[in-house]
Each structure stands twice: as structure tokens, then as C-alpha cells.
Amino acid sequence: MAGFFRWGSGAAGAPGPDALTRTLAAGARTALDAVAPAAVEVERDHLVLDGRTYVRTYVLTGYPRQVTPGWFAALLELDQELDVAIHVVPLAPGDVMARLD
């Protein structure tokens, strides 16, 4: 099964397309089958996974200059399933001060 992760990479001993087709036709499941959705519908502004889960990505490129306690609460308290990831790029203190002035 681990060989499927190397399929197409040219690694020695990796199964070719025919071996992969035969294995999958026999009903074998791999770790990739367990984590990948069975169906993906691509729409203009979102994806639909397995016909029931809608996904969309928003990218915020800046934060308010001043924030108050709970400024992010409205988004986090939505009555929907929501995954939030915050990626912060460290900046030199001088660059930060120049952006705030």
C-alpha cells in the first residue's frame, strides 16, 4: 500500500499505472481513499464535497490597526462548522512601526 504514495514518482519498485488500475479494480482501498472525498463539485466560488459539505476560502491580508477584546468573536461564534487558520509572518520591529505610522 505504501507504494501507491510513490506512484508516478519514478521510485524503484513503485507500481506502474497498470498495477494501480488492477489493485483498485479489485476493490482495494488505500490510505488516500480514506481521506479523500468521494466526489468534488467545483463551482464558481465554492466546492461541494460528497454532495453535502460546502467549502470556501477567504483570505484576509490585513488586520485592523486597533482591536478591542472580542473583535474576532463574531466570526468564531457563528452557528456553523468553521475552520479558522491564522498565519502570522514575523516582521522586523522597524517595519512594523513604519506600517503603523
Residue frames as a rotation matrix with the C-alpha (Angstrom) as fourth column:
MET 1
0.569 0.823 0.000 0.00
0.823 -0.569 0.000 0.00
0.000 0.000 -1.000 0.00
ALA 2
0.359 -0.486 -0.797 2.83
0.243 -0.776 0.583 2.44
-0.901 -0.403 -0.160 0.79
GLY 3
-0.586 -0.620 0.522 3.96
0.625 0.065 0.778 2.10
-0.516 0.782 0.349 -2.82
PHE 4
0.241 0.752 0.613 0.90
0.959 -0.282 -0.030 3.99
0.150 0.595 -0.789 -4.01
PHE 5
0.758 0.009 -0.652 2.25
0.279 -0.908 0.312 7.14
-0.590 -0.418 -0.691 -2.37
ARG 6
-0.253 -0.923 -0.289 5.28
-0.114 -0.269 0.956 6.89
-0.961 0.275 -0.037 -4.65
TRP 7
0.171 0.359 0.917 3.27
0.793 0.502 -0.345 6.06
-0.585 0.787 -0.199 -7.78
GLY 8
0.810 0.143 0.569 4.47
0.539 -0.565 -0.625 8.08
0.232 0.813 -0.534 -10.72
SER 9
0.847 -0.516 -0.125 7.50
-0.359 -0.731 0.581 9.39
-0.391 -0.447 -0.804 -8.85
GLY 10
0.540 -0.665 -0.517 9.90
-0.513 0.228 -0.828 7.09
0.668 0.712 -0.218 -10.66
ALA 11
0.080 -0.503 0.861 10.93
-0.959 0.197 0.204 5.39
-0.272 -0.842 -0.466 -7.41
ALA 12
-0.678 -0.408 -0.612 12.40
-0.580 0.808 0.104 1.95
0.452 0.425 -0.784 -7.88
GLY 13
-0.917 0.319 -0.238 9.78
0.384 0.867 -0.318 -0.73
0.105 -0.383 -0.918 -7.39
ALA 14
-0.595 0.760 -0.260 6.83
-0.404 -0.563 -0.721 1.68
-0.694 -0.324 0.643 -7.48
PRO 15
-0.193 0.577 0.794 3.79
0.628 0.694 -0.351 0.17
-0.754 0.431 -0.496 -9.18
GLY 16
-0.990 -0.115 0.082 3.02
0.132 -0.547 0.827 1.39
-0.051 0.829 0.557 -12.68
PRO 17
-0.550 0.830 -0.092 -0.37
-0.831 -0.555 -0.042 2.59
-0.086 0.053 0.995 -13.88
ASP 18
-0.124 0.511 -0.851 -1.45
-0.457 0.731 0.506 -0.95
0.881 0.452 0.143 -14.82
ALA 19
-0.651 -0.168 -0.741 -0.70
0.497 0.643 -0.582 -2.31
0.574 -0.747 -0.335 -11.34
LEU 20
-0.941 0.328 -0.081 -2.60
-0.162 -0.649 -0.743 0.57
-0.296 -0.686 0.664 -9.74
THR 21
-0.338 0.852 -0.400 -5.60
-0.897 -0.162 0.412 0.03
0.287 0.498 0.819 -12.02
ARG 22
-0.218 0.222 -0.950 -5.70
-0.026 0.972 0.233 -3.70
0.976 0.076 -0.206 -11.24
THR 23
-0.855 -0.167 -0.491 -5.42
0.461 0.186 -0.868 -3.12
0.236 -0.968 -0.082 -7.50
LEU 24
-0.810 0.578 -0.097 -8.18
-0.457 -0.727 -0.512 -0.51
-0.366 -0.370 0.854 -7.41
ALA 25
-0.251 0.729 -0.637 -10.42
-0.778 0.239 0.581 -2.58
0.575 0.642 0.507 -9.72
ALA 26
-0.447 0.032 -0.894 -10.13
0.299 0.947 -0.116 -5.45
0.843 -0.319 -0.433 -7.23
GLY 27
0.602 0.795 0.074 -11.70
0.245 -0.272 0.931 -3.18
0.760 -0.542 -0.359 -4.61
ALA 28
-0.098 -0.710 -0.698 -8.57
0.969 0.093 -0.230 -2.42
0.228 -0.698 0.679 -2.60
ARG 29
0.899 0.335 0.283 -8.66
0.247 -0.920 0.305 0.73
0.362 -0.204 -0.909 -0.53
THR 30
-0.182 -0.983 -0.024 -5.63
0.708 -0.114 -0.697 2.81
0.682 -0.144 0.717 0.26
ALA 31
-0.349 -0.027 -0.937 -4.99
0.820 -0.492 -0.292 5.42
-0.453 -0.870 0.194 2.92
LEU 32
-0.992 -0.019 -0.122 -5.67
-0.045 -0.867 0.496 8.04
-0.115 0.498 0.860 0.24
ASP 33
-0.466 0.882 -0.073 -9.18
0.262 0.216 0.941 6.61
0.845 0.419 -0.332 -0.26
ALA 34
-0.051 0.440 -0.896 -9.88
0.982 0.186 0.036 7.08
0.182 -0.878 -0.442 3.44
VAL 35
-0.350 -0.157 -0.924 -9.05
0.569 -0.819 -0.076 10.80
-0.744 -0.552 0.376 3.49
ALA 36
-0.996 -0.017 -0.087 -10.14
-0.060 -0.594 0.802 11.93
-0.065 0.804 0.591 0.03
PRO 37
-0.225 0.974 -0.034 -13.77
-0.573 -0.160 -0.804 12.87
-0.788 -0.161 0.594 -0.64
ALA 38
-0.236 0.222 0.946 -15.71
0.537 0.841 -0.064 10.51
-0.810 0.493 -0.318 -2.91
ALA 39
0.215 0.356 0.910 -16.91
0.953 -0.281 -0.115 13.42
0.215 0.891 -0.400 -5.06
VAL 40
-0.440 -0.339 -0.832 -15.88
0.476 -0.873 0.104 17.03
-0.762 -0.350 0.545 -5.59
GLU 41
0.425 0.583 0.693 -18.09
0.904 -0.320 -0.285 19.52
0.056 0.747 -0.663 -7.43
VAL 42
-0.642 -0.699 -0.316 -16.26
0.682 -0.709 0.182 22.68
-0.351 -0.099 0.931 -8.49
GLU 43
0.550 0.820 0.158 -18.46
0.831 -0.517 -0.205 25.78
-0.087 0.244 -0.966 -8.57
ARG 44
0.445 -0.347 0.826 -17.53
0.345 -0.784 -0.515 29.38
0.827 0.514 -0.229 -9.34
ASP 45
0.036 -0.392 0.919 -16.98
-0.625 -0.727 -0.285 30.44
0.780 -0.564 -0.271 -5.73
HIS 46
0.093 -0.030 0.995 -17.01
-0.923 0.372 0.097 27.23
-0.373 -0.928 0.007 -3.68
LEU 47
-0.713 -0.260 -0.651 -16.56
-0.465 0.871 0.161 23.45
0.525 0.418 -0.742 -3.70
VAL 48
0.428 0.797 0.426 -19.10
-0.901 0.343 0.266 20.82
0.066 -0.498 0.865 -2.73
LEU 49
-0.693 -0.711 -0.113 -17.58
-0.679 0.698 -0.229 17.69
0.242 -0.082 -0.967 -1.16
ASP 50
-0.959 0.284 -0.006 -19.55
0.279 0.936 -0.213 14.45
-0.055 -0.206 -0.977 -1.23
GLY 51
-0.435 0.841 0.322 -22.68
0.429 -0.121 0.895 16.36
0.792 0.528 -0.308 -2.25
ARG 52
0.550 0.743 -0.381 -23.25
0.660 -0.107 0.743 17.76
0.511 -0.661 -0.550 1.24
THR 53
0.319 -0.513 -0.797 -20.26
0.721 -0.414 0.555 19.76
-0.615 -0.752 0.239 2.51
TYR 54
0.827 -0.017 0.562 -19.70
0.391 -0.700 -0.598 23.24
0.403 0.714 -0.572 1.11
VAL 55
0.222 -0.818 -0.531 -16.22
0.808 -0.150 0.569 24.74
-0.545 -0.556 0.628 1.39
ARG 56
0.764 -0.055 0.643 -14.94
0.367 -0.783 -0.502 28.21
0.531 0.619 -0.578 0.61
THR 57
-0.035 -0.855 -0.517 -11.72
0.997 -0.068 0.044 30.03
-0.072 -0.514 0.855 1.43
TYR 58
0.935 0.195 0.295 -11.40
0.206 -0.978 -0.008 33.64
0.287 0.068 -0.955 2.46
VAL 59
-0.048 -0.984 -0.174 -8.06
0.958 0.004 -0.286 35.39
0.283 -0.181 0.942 2.69
LEU 60
0.966 0.230 -0.122 -7.62
0.259 -0.901 0.349 38.47
-0.029 -0.369 -0.929 4.84
THR 61
0.273 -0.925 0.266 -4.47
0.710 0.007 -0.704 40.39
0.649 0.381 0.658 4.08
GLY 62
-0.616 -0.490 0.617 -4.59
-0.055 -0.754 -0.654 42.88
0.786 -0.437 0.437 6.92
TYR 63
-0.172 0.517 -0.839 -5.88
0.959 0.283 -0.022 43.37
0.226 -0.808 -0.544 10.42
PRO 64
0.778 0.457 0.432 -7.39
0.341 -0.883 0.321 46.48
0.528 -0.102 -0.843 11.97
ARG 65
-0.117 -0.870 0.479 -4.86
-0.102 -0.469 -0.877 48.89
0.988 -0.152 -0.034 13.43
GLN 66
-0.763 -0.036 0.645 -6.55
-0.641 -0.074 -0.764 48.72
0.075 -0.997 0.033 16.80
VAL 67
-0.292 0.680 -0.672 -8.70
0.055 0.714 0.698 45.92
0.955 0.167 -0.246 18.09
THR 68
-0.122 0.351 0.928 -10.92
-0.958 -0.286 -0.018 45.59
0.259 -0.891 0.372 21.12
PRO 69
-0.796 -0.133 0.590 -11.48
-0.377 0.872 -0.312 42.46
-0.473 -0.471 -0.745 23.18
GLY 70
-0.131 0.771 0.624 -13.66
0.284 0.632 -0.721 40.04
-0.950 0.083 -0.301 21.25
TRP 71
-0.124 0.073 -0.990 -13.07
-0.734 -0.677 0.043 41.64
-0.667 0.732 0.137 17.83
PHE 72
-0.764 -0.217 -0.607 -12.90
-0.592 0.608 0.529 38.19
0.255 0.764 -0.593 16.21
ALA 73
-0.765 0.451 0.460 -15.80
-0.139 0.582 -0.801 36.74
-0.629 -0.677 -0.382 18.25
ALA 74
0.143 0.894 -0.425 -18.49
-0.741 -0.188 -0.644 37.40
-0.656 0.407 0.636 15.63
LEU 75
0.055 -0.206 -0.977 -16.77
-0.884 0.445 -0.143 35.06
0.464 0.872 -0.157 13.21
LEU 76
-0.843 -0.502 -0.193 -15.87
-0.353 0.787 -0.506 32.43
0.406 -0.358 -0.841 15.79
GLU 77
-0.734 0.609 0.301 -19.38
-0.198 0.232 -0.952 32.32
-0.650 -0.759 -0.050 17.30
LEU 78
-0.374 0.600 -0.707 -21.20
-0.903 -0.062 0.425 31.56
0.212 0.797 0.565 14.04
ASP 79
0.143 0.515 0.845 -23.67
-0.607 0.720 -0.336 28.69
-0.782 -0.465 0.415 14.31
GLN 80
0.881 0.008 -0.474 -21.83
-0.422 0.467 -0.777 26.82
0.215 0.884 0.414 11.53
GLU 81
0.648 -0.747 0.151 -18.89
0.586 0.615 0.527 24.47
-0.487 -0.253 0.836 11.34
LEU 82
0.929 -0.353 0.110 -15.89
-0.229 -0.782 -0.579 26.66
0.290 0.513 -0.808 10.69
ASP 83
0.451 -0.876 -0.174 -12.15
0.878 0.400 0.263 26.08
-0.161 -0.271 0.949 10.48
VAL 84
0.976 -0.195 0.093 -10.01
-0.181 -0.974 -0.140 29.16
0.118 0.120 -0.986 11.11
ALA 85
0.367 -0.928 -0.067 -6.28
0.927 0.358 0.115 29.28
-0.082 -0.104 0.991 10.46
ILE 86
0.980 -0.137 -0.141 -4.25
-0.133 -0.990 0.041 32.37
-0.145 -0.021 -0.989 11.22
HIS 87
0.385 -0.900 0.204 -0.83
0.913 0.339 -0.225 32.67
0.133 0.273 0.953 9.61
VAL 88
0.951 -0.134 -0.279 1.32
-0.028 -0.935 0.354 35.44
-0.308 -0.328 -0.893 11.01
VAL 89
0.487 -0.832 0.265 4.51
0.649 0.142 -0.747 36.49
0.584 0.536 0.610 9.27
PRO 90
0.430 -0.378 -0.820 7.06
0.727 -0.393 0.562 37.96
-0.535 -0.838 0.106 11.67
LEU 91
0.652 -0.239 0.719 8.31
0.408 -0.689 -0.599 41.42
0.639 0.684 -0.352 10.75
ALA 92
-0.484 -0.851 -0.203 11.22
0.744 -0.278 -0.607 43.46
0.460 -0.445 0.768 11.99
PRO 93
-0.032 0.503 -0.864 10.14
0.871 -0.409 -0.271 45.96
-0.490 -0.761 -0.425 14.68
GLY 94
-0.684 -0.288 -0.671 11.16
0.005 -0.921 0.390 48.89
-0.730 0.264 0.631 12.47
ASP 95
-0.924 0.381 0.037 8.94
0.087 0.113 0.990 47.65
0.373 0.918 -0.138 9.62
VAL 96
-0.209 0.879 -0.429 6.01
0.949 0.288 0.128 47.27
0.236 -0.381 -0.894 11.99
MET 97
-0.181 0.096 -0.979 6.42
0.581 -0.793 -0.185 50.79
-0.794 -0.602 0.087 13.33
ALA 98
-0.923 -0.186 -0.336 6.61
-0.149 -0.634 0.759 52.21
-0.354 0.750 0.558 9.80
ARG 99
-0.701 0.713 0.014 3.34
0.399 0.375 0.837 50.47
0.592 0.592 -0.547 8.87
LEU 100
-0.034 0.717 -0.696 1.58
0.999 0.006 -0.042 51.75
-0.026 -0.697 -0.717 11.99
ASP 101
-0.500 -0.212 -0.840 2.59
0.361 -0.932 0.021 55.39
-0.787 -0.293 0.542 11.44
